[in-house]
Amino acid sequence: MAEQDRYGGWFGGNRAEQIKEKIQNAIPKTSGAEQDLYDRSFGGDKLPSADRVKEKFFQTSGAEQDRYGRWFGGDKLPSRADIQKRLPQTSGAEQDRYEHWFGGHKLPTRADIERHLPQTSGAEQDRYERWFGGDKGASATQLSDNLPGGSGAEQERLGSHLGSGSPQVKISTTTTLGLIQHAVLPSFGLHGGLTLIAYGIGRYNDRVDTKDWLWPSAQVANAWWSAIGGPVVYEGVSVSTAWTALSYNQKLLLAGVSAWSVRLFYRVASGSIKRGKDEPRYDTASRKKPEFWNRIFFTQYLRETVFQTLISLPFTLPFRAPVASAIASPFPEASAVIQSIAIFLFSAGFALEVIADSQLQDHNNQKSTELNINGVWSIVRQPDYLGDALCHFSFPLFLYSAGQLHPLTLIGPIANYVFLRYVGRHKKTEEYQENRHAKENPAKYKQLQQYKKTKNCFWPSLAEVNNKWLWTVAVAGAGGVVLERSLNVLLGT
């Protein structure tokens, strides 16, 4: 029989009734596969109860145990809440480095960083040991030195130059040398490239004023590239994401730089197109020398490239090295009062420039034989340059109010003032006016000498406290503060 044949040889005998009891005791209750699975796992020859199987049986795959078991310690698997707390919330170099430390997408201030830096050892050693090497927990100073100071774009740019097989010399972006390497030099490269283009066009057309077109346009291009262009190109984020990542004060800073640039660019471009020839103050005796264009590249084009790089520090460094700027800021907390002062200075300076341009244009249209000494020109001899300086002095204050004032950014308004007052604009303009009037209009030359005795060239004297135009400019500055505060409340920022 099939049944007897299958079991008879195992239990002995040939009669089914005699072996029935033995069959029932010896027959496997489950499949052999299950015996193999559980018998050795639980010990003994008897199969475990269902409750015992549930207690011993793996609740997750071995892979999950391997991945999480060593993180949480012990034999018990973590809860879902534990895993969610410890799992990385974001991916990508930029996100991993900033977002899960400070929360959200906006760049941190120095106060944010200091609150998150570890002050003790222990568990912190486990968290930071692999970053800094060794068995001892890193100090706050070590963490500051190793925190990323710039965008992922810097890694990609430097990595391609060094190569995977080359020894990499790491210079922290929190140091001055690191900032020069990772932020200032790339900025100089951008300005240098644009300068070469402007020089080529100017030499081809025999017009030096091409560099004047470059002065406002290159600086605002650098600001927008540092804030938006770099993240979009090197990190693959969208323009809207890059814009959202900026703080409110950084957006105000970009808006101010853009407004300053558009006004100056319009004035330079419209004047150049209307003239149809080079700026008269560049028409000097040296213009006829064969080496003129070779020499002017170094004496003017390249010189202004250096100044543009320094002047643009307040609106490039905070975007190229945001964490380093926040750490180095001597004023870590945000300040609404300083923000209002920054807006007042920018609004007053911008208004002074716009009014000066308008009044000078009206005076020229009248073809007057006298100097323009009325309106805001009664405050100082160069009100448009004073307005320009006030705008640039406001930019570090915007950073101060946001807790991102790196001391290096103070070089920007200082360099702008030195250039306006002693190197380029003001000095060259007054020299040209004096020489021109002495040759062409003695009456104007005499009036200019009197004008220089009664009015300061750049900063208003105490005697101007009763000048209505000075108060007009001050009211414009206060109006800018009121407008910004109103928009702030309206937008809920």
WOUR-V283187 format. One record per run of one state. SS is the DSSP state (hx for helix, st for strand, lp for the rest). FROM is the first residue (numbers start at 1). LEN is the number of residues. If there is no record, write none. Layout:
BEGIN
SS,FROM,LEN + SS,FROM,LEN
END
This chain:
BEGIN
lp,1,1 + hx,2,10 + lp,12,4 + hx,16,11 + lp,27,5 + hx,32,11 + lp,43,7 + hx,50,7 + lp,57,5 + hx,62,11 + lp,73,7 + hx,80,7 + lp,87,6 + hx,93,10 + lp,103,7 + hx,110,7 + lp,117,6 + hx,123,10 + lp,133,7 + hx,140,7 + lp,147,5 + hx,152,11 + lp,163,13 + hx,176,30 + lp,206,4 + hx,210,26 + lp,236,3 + hx,239,6 + lp,245,3 + hx,248,28 + lp,276,4 + hx,280,3 + lp,283,2 + hx,285,4 + lp,289,3 + hx,292,24 + lp,316,1 + hx,317,4 + lp,321,1 + hx,322,7 + lp,329,7 + hx,336,30 + lp,366,9 + hx,375,4 + lp,379,4 + hx,383,20 + lp,403,4 + hx,407,17 + lp,424,1 + hx,425,16 + lp,441,1 + hx,442,13 + lp,455,7 + hx,462,5 + lp,467,1 + hx,468,24 + lp,492,2
END
